[in-house]
Amino acid sequence: MLYLTGDIHGNTRTALGAILKNNITSDDVLILLGDVGLNYYGADQMDRKRKIRLNRMEIPIFCIHGSHEERPFNIPSYHEAVWHGGTVYVEDDFPNLLFAKDGEVFNLEGQKAIVVGGAYSADKFQRLRYGWNWFPDEQPSDEIKKRTEESLDACDWKVDLVLSHTCPQKYTPVETLISGLDESTVDRSTEEWLDAIENRLDYKAWYCGHWHIDKHIDRMHFLMRNVEML
């Protein structure tokens, strides 16, 4: 079975709780929809401790790229591997922690799923002000966008699932927007691009994190604390 949930921001207790509460086993896959937080410090020991805790569960944990973490290809310990028909980044020490390469299509339990990670961080300037980590390549690059669209061309723009961090612009849950934040300073180019993707795509369900809300709108599933099963 496939189990999906939202951002854990490095809180391994959240992921472990989801695993135990839902009786997830090594025959299943747990999908985390970005801001996993296992690569927030790069090769730092704090990240390593978190990875040890999750990897020892011996459950495949499939991670989408978020906006509060380093991209795996910027960390020397990662290498590419093929998993369920798509490319993932993985470390030899943590073979159960799989980070999807954006724009790849995976065959998950017989369902064709395209992965599109990344988003703009609304807290960017706060993080820069206090010296907290912020990652300039948090959003999909032109190269990633091109690869995504080429993958969809190869699928005739028809998939079962979309797994992303943020959502198309039209589905933005406005109730979650930060009070007092000047929206003119927020880069919504990723959401706008996903709007164009969604308008053209034939799909069954779309799952995303990022917005820290559990909500359904049409075929759009926002997840934070809830766990959904496929």
N, C-alpha and C positions, 0 to 999 in steps of 0.2 A: 504494500500500500504506500501511497504518497501522503505525507503530512506536511502542511504548510503553516508557517507562522511568521510574525513580523520581526522588527528590529530587536536585538537583544543587547546591543551596545556593550559587548564584552561581559555581560552578566551571565556567566555560565549556569548559574542556578535556575535562570529562566528556561534555558534550553533543557537542562536536566529535568526540571519539573515537567516540561511538556513531554519528554520521553517517558518518564515514569507514569504520569497521569494517563497517558494514552496507550500505554503498553506497547510502545514502539520497539521493534526488535531489529536484529541485523538483516532480516529479510525485507525490511521497509526502508524508506528514504525520508529523512527530515529535511525540508526545504526552508531555508532562512532567507527572507526577502530583502536582504541588504542591511547595512549598518550592523554587521555581525560583531565587529570590534575585535576580531582576533588578530588583525594586522594594523592596529592603531599605532603601535610603537615600533613597527618594523621588525627588526630582529631582537628586540628587547626581551629580557627575561620575563617580564610581566605577561606579554603575549604568549610566551612559551608555556607558562604555567596554565593559562586558560586552555590552550590547545591540548595539553596533556590531559586535563580533566575531561574534555569532550571526546578526544580520540579513544580514551580507554573504554568508552561505552560500546565500542565496536559496532557502531551504527553509521551508515553512510549519511553524512551531513553535507547537503548540497547548498552552497552559499552564493547568493547574488551580490554583486558589488553595490555598495551604498555610497554615502557621501561623507562618512566619518571613518574612513579607513584607507590605508595605502593599497594601491593596486598590486596584486601579487607579483606581476612581472617586474616590478621595481625592487623586489626582495630576492637576493641571490639564491636563497635556499629552495625556491620554487622552480619546478620544471613543468612542461606541458605533458599531458597524457590524454589518451582517448578514453572516454567513459560514456556508455550509453549512446554512442554514435556522435558525440560532440567533444570538443576540446575543453579540458579543465586544467587548472593549475593545482599542483599538489606538492607537498614536501614529503620526502622519504620517511621522516620521523613521525608523520601524522597522516597515514594513508587513508584514514576515514574522513578527513576534512577536505572537501573538494570545492574549489572556487571556479565558477563558470567563467569561461571566456565570452565576453559580450558579443552578441551577434550570432552565436552558435545555436544550432537546432539539436535537441536531444530527444531520444525516444525513451519516454518514462512510462513504464507500465502500459506500453502500446499506444501512448498518446504523444503526439508530436508537439514539443514545447520549444518556443524560441525565448532566449534570455536577453534582456536589455537592462543592464545595471546603470548605476550612477544617477546623480541629481545635483542641483545647486544647494549649498548649505545656507539657509537663512541666517544662521548664527556665524557666518564667515567673519565679519568684522569684530565680533566679540571674541572669537577664538584668536584672531590675530592680535587684538589689543592685549590679551592676557598671556600670549605666548603659547597657547594650546595648539596642537597639531591641526593644520588645515592643508588640504591636498589640492594643488592647482589643477590636476587632471581628474577631479571628482566627477565631472560630467562626461558623457560620451564625446569622443573626438570625432572629427570629420571622417577619419579612417574607420572608426567603430560604426558610425552611421552608415557608411558605404557598405561595410561588410554585412551589417544587419539587412539592409535592403537587397543586397545580392543573395543572401540566404533566403529571404522571402521570395525573391524572383524564382529561385530554384524550387520553391514549394508552391509556385503559382499563387502566392499570397493566401495560402490556406494552412492553418495550423489548428491544433486543439486548444493549446494553452499559450498564454503569454505570461512570462515571469519577469517582472521588472521591479525596480526600487520605487520610482515615482510613477505617476499616472499621467494619462493624456490631460491636456489643459482643461478640456470641457468638463472633466470629472473632478476637478480640484475641490476638495472638501473645505469650503470657505470658513466653516466654523472652527477649523484648526489653525487658521492664520494667526500669526503672532500679533497681539494687540499693540498698537503704537508703532509697529514697524512700517516704514515707508516702502510700500510695494514697488515703487519706481526704482528702488535699489536692488530688487530681486531679479535675478536672471531666470526667466521661465522658458528659455530656448529649448531645453530638453522636453518639457511638457508640450510645447508647441509642435516639436518634431513628432512626438508620440501621438499627437492629435492627427497629424497627417497619416501616420502609420495606421491608427485605429480606423480612420475613415475608409481606408482601402482594404483592410484586412478582413478575411473570413475566419472567425475564431469562435470557440465555444465559451471560454472563460479567461479572464485576465486577473492576475493576482499581483498585488503590490504592497509594499510597506511604506516607510518614509514619513507618513502623515500622523503616526501615533494615534490611530483610530481603528476601531473594528466596525466595519460598515459595508453594506452592499448597495451598489447603484447599478441597475441593469445587470450586465455580465461582469461588472467591475467589483472585485473583492479587495477591500482594504483590510489588512491584518496588522495587529500589534500584539495583543496578548492572547487572542483566540487562536485555536488550532483547528484547521479544516482538514478533512481527509478526502482523498480521491481514490 
